[in-house]
Structures are given as C-alpha cells and as structure tokens.
Amino acid sequence: MRILIVDDNPTNVIIIREILKKENYQDTVSASSALEMFEHLGLGDRSHVLHPRRADIDLVLLDMMMPEMDGIEACRIVQQYEHLKDIPIIMVTAVGDSKKLAEALDAGAVDYVTKPINKVELMARIRLALRLKHEKDWHIEREQRVQAELKLAAMVQNAVLSSPIEDDQLEIHALYQPSAELAGDLYAWYPLGDGRYGVILLDMMGHGITSSLFCMFIASVLKDTVTTYVEPEKVVQELNRRFNQLSLGEQLIQYYFTAIYLVVDTRLKRVDYVNAGHPPALFFQEDGRVMTLDQGCCPVGLFDRIEDMEPRSFQYEGEGHLVMYTDGLLELVDGGHDEKLDYLKEHLGGPHHWREDEMKEQYFVDDPMQEREDDKCLVWISLKKGENINQ
C-alpha cells in the first residue's frame, strides 16, 4: 500500500507521514510540486512528454494550494489518463471556500481534509477511499476475467461454424458478424453422399450469452441430426424435440429460434427445404427470375411438435445461386418488409459466383456512428452447371 504525499511545505509532509506511520501505513513517498507528482505517476510535465506507465501509487494526498500549478489543475490532468483515474485523490487544503472544494471534487478528487489536519478525520477518509478503491479494483478485475472468458467462448463458438465448400457442382460460403462477443446466429452444412448437401441457417431469439449457449447446444446435436434424418421435415422436427428437452424451469421468456434447412441434390438438380419462421431465402435462377423460399411453419421451440410444417421442393437447371440470411441483414434496409425484400433481390442478384468483397462492402461494413443491434449472417450457395441424371 503506497501513498503519495504532495505538498510544497516540508513540515506538512513530515506531519502527514508521521500520522500514517503510527497507523501502520509505512510505504509513503512525497513530492513538493505537481510536476514532481506527475513523475511519480509516470507522466511528464503539463505537456505530457513522457509515455504513461502503470503507477505503483494507491492513493494521493494532494495539497490544493501550490506554486506553479495548484492541486485542482493537477488533479484534472491526472484524470485525463484512463490508467490513473482509479487512483483516489484526497485534497488537503486550508481553504474553506465551498466553491473551491466543489471545483476540486468536480476535477476528480474523491474527498478532502482541511488544515490543521485532524488525525482521526484524515485516517477515516483514507480508509474510506482505499476501501472504495479496493472494491472498484475487484470489479475491474472481475470484468476483465469475464471479458477474457467471453472472448474464449467466442473463439469456441466460431470454431463450430462450417468451412467453405468448393466442388464441381456447388460452392458454399458465408459471412458472419456478431453484434457482440457472443451471438445467436449459427450456420452449418454437411455432405450427405451422392452429391447431396444439408445446409442450415438459424437465428436464436435475442443475442448475448443466453442465445449463444442455446446455439452451442444446437451445434452439438446438429451434425448427428442432419446426417441421421436428412429430410428437411424430419430434421426440423428432431431439432424441435431436442430443443424442448432443455429444462428451462419457470422461465417467463419463451426461447425459440427461426431456421431454414435445405437439402441440395446436385445430381437430381433439386432442392428440398423447410422454412421455420425464418426470413425467406432467395434463389436467383439462370434466366434472371428470383424465387423466394417463404416461411413454411412456426419457429422451432415454441411447441412440443410443429404441426403446420410445409416441406417444399423445386428443380433447377443451369447455374444459379441461393442466398440465406438472418434478419440482421434486413434491418440494414429502410422500409417495410416488402421493400426490404425487393432491395435484397436487386442487390444480391447478378453473377452466380461468390462475391465476397462486394458482399462485405455492401452489408458488413458498419457505420461508426451507429451501434449494431443484431447479428448479421449471409450464406451463399453457388449452383454450377452439370448434367441432370433425369434428362
């Protein structure tokens, strides 16, 4: 516990130091001016010419009236440095002017004592300031641990996302931007054999730790579910069953997720899909037409069984591309739902090959003046020319 005593009067320094020694505060250092105080705190003069470093000072007793620079101005300068703001500064003053004292507190001082110094009052204020600092340091350290754990969890969450696929019949790519460290969007795809691929994109209700935990649970059962059940209706029903197995107790909030799952058969040139409350995917065909893969049933997790599911299928020929996205992409566009969908149809069309730089610039560059409220995810499936075995 190191205390810095700043006073241009040596007698005052001696008095305070002796008081502290008798109270078992042995580690003290002194400075006779504000500039010397800056040196102890790792700063330079008032031009701040030295590089700031972490100070080994736990508390400052700062005289308000000093030559060259008074304690109020010195306190104000210290507060400009983020790594020094948490060091409590107690003003020591002979001034009884309430306006001056208020100015000192506004400048960043946590308390003050008046001269002549009352030992009991001084020690009470020091103990209070140190106790508050200790509590604040504990909260800061805890927050740092939490942030470190969140970053690690985000790395784990990112690791479960599928890597791009590129083969002779199709390519699958994705862009993903969470609104915070952890997110509630999840995409995945799996080869199913015989030129078939199962592709899913889901958006968990909300975002943050709770949504990310639910996403990780779904990710843990996803591969087994897709490769075992394959067909869209069976896969979504199984995900609904597994999700409802989670015991949420007496939660007032109903958790659920929207999802679109499809099976692309590159040999039969067919796509089978189920849309469970998700924004419609878009299929851009070779002839320029756009098909919307609309909602076919309610979101996953609302009921024990999804009764209104409508599996759908369509054939394709030649080249084309499918775009799946979460509603964070829709929120980038002004207007109603139809206007937003028309905008995406216009700007996601064009060449069928994956255009990563264009998509990043169009949808994944944030406005620094606006806070991002939702996760953003885009999955792009390029369908290539190939012989249809039914022809």
C-alpha angles and dihedrals in degrees: 000000000000122000123194116212113200116190134129090216110082092201092059090050091052093049094050093044092053092049090052093047092055088053091051096256095132101158106081134144128190139213128191097207144022091256091055089049089055089055091054089050093050096254131120127228123304088294088061094228096163124077111253115248133181108281122223091215120115100184138007126213101199127190110226098211114054134141121261094013127018124224094256094058091043091052091049091054093049090053090060090072115078094206092054101042093089094058105102115234119201115194118224110202146161090200115106094188106127091204091057091048091049089050090052092052090047089052090060107274112141097207145340142223126202131228133278083055118236108212096212093048093046094051093045091054093045093050091048093049093048092047091052090047091051091052092047092048089051092053092047092050091047091049090051090052091049092050091049090051091048091053090050091048090050090053090051091047092050091049093064093058114105122255120236119279122215122177139139094276105038147354128214123198135162143195120205133183119175119209091228139002091294126035144193101224122097133179131182141161133194135191108242098187132255092058094304127131130189113215126184136179121183137178118205118213110267125350138251131061098335095048092044092053091052089048091052090051091052090046090054093058099031103089094047091047096049097044093044101044100023097173113099097234093049093045094051093045090051092049088050091051094047093046092051090053088072107103105226096172117208095341113166091206120075107221120207142142137222118227143176116203124181139174115217113203106195093185097052092033090231136133122204117189149164123208111203104192093308128137107271117270116227127230114200108199130207092251092055098257119133123217121198117216095214132198112289104178145355122293121280118268101027096101138023089248131013106236102176099055115146113192111201137192139191138179125231135196132199120352127341143136137233121212122198121183143165125243091261085079092051091052090064089069124073122227137044127320095272093049091050092049092049089052092053092046090054098044100037094051127084125075114021098223120098111275103191100167092048093049092047093051093044101046113006105053108096127218103241089215093060130065114231108239102183141033117261124213134168127184118194122196116189113201112204132204116271141143116285107225090212091061 
